[in-house]
Amino acid sequence: MSRTWYRRLLLSYFPIFLLTVTILIFTSFVFVNDISRQETKKADRVASRYLVDNVDRVVREAEMSVLAEVEKNTAYPSYFREIGGRSTSDMYAIARSLRSLSDDSSYIQSVYLYDQRNKVVLTQSGLSDPRTFPDAEWLKKIDAGEPGSGWQPLRDYRSDQSAVSTRVLTIDKGMPLPFGSEGTLVINLKMSAIEQLIDNMVNEQLSFMTITDGSGGTVYQAHAETVDGQMLNELKLDRLGWTFSSGIRAASLFGWVSVISYLWVAIAVGTVVCAVLYLIYITRRNYKPVQVIMNRIEAHQIRALDQGGKRTDELKLIDDVLENLIHHTQDYEIKSRENELLQRSRLFTELLRSERVEQAVERLETFSPLAGVSDSSRFAVAVYEIERYESVFRDRYTRGDQNALKFALMNVFQELARSVQLQAWAEWMGSDRLAVIFLAEEDEARMMEAQRKLAESYRFWVTDHLRLSLFCGIGPIVRGVQQIRVSYEAAESVMRHKLLQSGDILLADTEDSTPRLLETYRYLQTIAELVKQFRMSNGQWREQLELLFEEFERDFVQDETILSLIQALLQMLEREVSVMSEGLQQALSREQAEALERRLLEADTLNEVKAALSDELTDLFRLYVSASETKSYRAMVSEMKTYIEENFANPDLSLKHLSDRFQISGKYASYLFKTEFNMKFVDFLTELRMKEAERLLLKTDCPLQDIALQVGYANAITFGRVFKRVSGITPGDYRRQHRGLPSLES
């Protein structure tokens, strides 16, 4: 039976294999054949185009050489200008010129000049009578006006009466050039020379070339052989009206393609043979486990037959076994997805938040490292925080290194806890905080002391090995898993009051878990009074600062709230005093505020925060007092008001102009106006200008443009727009109404 299965396994591959190989071979042959035809056609077109261009060049150069000689030689126009008789010297000069043209070009058969006015032909041999001239038939067509412009169809030509005719291409040019009608210059090109050019450029063994004229008649067949092959390209030569048809001879048509095709077939056959051998090898190798299975199936069937059972189909038996295996695998994958680490981390979070605490004891026994947990067990929670996490830890290490260090920190803590016989379960609760649940002993004092010593040894190890600092908050001991949240919230609460407590290890009470209501408005009142004393240059602001920090200590304010209130203090100062001078603006800039915020964050106690803030405010107070003493407030306001009243007609008067004039910031100048006159600088200036404008409108007859210039506006349009916005009517209407003048409508 095993050999039968081997043959079935082997033969099952062959049909699709042979079909695939056959399709690939056929597709490859068609693909290569098509590419070969396209490339052959392209190569033939390039060669044919080159041949056509050469024929066109030869014909054009022959024509242009004759015309150039005729234009250069003065004998030609002189010949036609003489009325009384032809000059013998001109005729000799033209004859020599015609002879030279025929001798210099291998493509020119002959060139002669036909004088239609005197009915005489001038050739390289001299004068001839048109009636006895060998090319008399063509002269008759010229007299009849039959030949058109350009090169004429191929014709027979005889150089004398007894000579054999030759085929030539002819073109007629009216004389004198360029559009004369007194004579005709006849240029005949040798067709035999052009045929030789074509024969030299066409490989008679590989390709053919057929030339036909506009009527479809054959002009020339390359090498004078019959066409036996496939035409690939047709090219048109407009100068002669010829069509060049080219292709590959049948004997050589795609011969090289056949070689490639045979090579592909040989490669394909070799590939098939190699594939068959490799298929047999793979089948033998892959059949070994199948053979083992089939041997077991055969042994099972033999035992079943010995026991009187029926013979079961091998495929049905394999299907049943695989189905059972799939079910077991699916069950295993479902259980794997509910992995222990995820369940463990979820349980830890739920215990700290008192969520889903039902059956928590059983789940603790299953997923946590704590042993011997019961409903009456006592617990304590500690929270460890990495100090200056962003600057010391996050910015120093990559994300991969951070994860590795956090894993190491958690494992080190577990090892230290086991070394002092404490059952602890540690998990990271955030980027910088490690929370720990302890299974506490009955002796609370001994348990708290053990936790404190463990925290000290852990901090020492981390500082010594990782150069990191830890801050620890230890919650009170509670009974039952439902109360774990109380211990955790108490530990977190003392972590939020690090500035108000001394040391890096803080012990919390149960009361610390209860949130306190904070009356923020009381601190804001103190801050407002401090800012007021500061703005009045009164040194009593220091007393308000002391009072503020005493309130922080008395009310046990959280670190985050303290920093927020200090930020509010700085913002209120910035709004009140920064307008005084550029120096104050720089001292209260965003960069300086961020630098102070970094100093406050690095402070370990509330006294350090107060000292840093006091130093900053002292320096700021000195700048403020210096700016205030530079100029008296009232005197400056009075001086500015007088200056504006005297110079309101200056169109360049602005806050920038005032800041340059009185050496203060533009923002401070605006602040002074708003404080002293309860109006903006722009409104104050506009009011002065409008009062003067009303006076000029009533007392003078000046045009509006002059009035606009006198009150500080560049043109009457701007002045009129502002006047109407303030007074409600235009300047012209205002003058007419108040001076009793008739309106424009009446």
Secondary structure, DSSP 8 states (H G I E B T S, - for coil): -HHHHHHHHHHTTHHHHHHHHHHHHHHHHHHHHHHHHHHHHHHHHHHHHHHHHHHHHHHHHHHHHHHHHHHH-THHHHHHH-SS---HHHHHHHHHHHHHHHHH-SSEEEEEEEETTTTEEEETTEEE-TTT-TTHHHHHHHHHT---SS----EEE-SSSSS--EEEEEEEEEESTTT--SEEEEEEEEHHHHHHHHHHHS-TTTEEEEEE-TTS-EEEEGGG----EEEEEEEEETTTTEEEEEEEEGGGTTHHHHHHHHHHHHHHHHHHHHHHHHHHHHHHHHHHHHHHHHHHHHHHHHHHHHTT-----HHHHHHHHHHHHHHHHHHHHHHHHS-HHHHHHHHHHHHHHT-S-TTHHHHHHHHSS--S--TT-EEEEEEEEETTIIIIIITTS-HHHHHHHHHHHHHHHHHHHHHTT-EEEEEE-SSSEEEEEEEE-S-HHHHHHHHHHHHHHHHHHHHHHH---EEEEE---EESGGGHHHHHHHHHHHHTTGGGS-SSEEE--GGGGS-----HHHHHHHHHHHHHHHHTT-TTHHHHHHHHHHHHHHHT--HHHHHHHHHHHHHHHHHHHGGG-HHHHHHTSHHHHHHHHHHHHH--SHHHHHHHHHHHHHHHHHHHHHHHHHS-HHHHHHHHHHHHHHHTT-TT-SHHHHHHHHTS-HHHHHHHHHHHHSS-HHHHHHHHHHHHHHHHHHH----HHHHHHHTT-SSHHHHHHHHHHHHSS-HHHHHHHHHT---S--
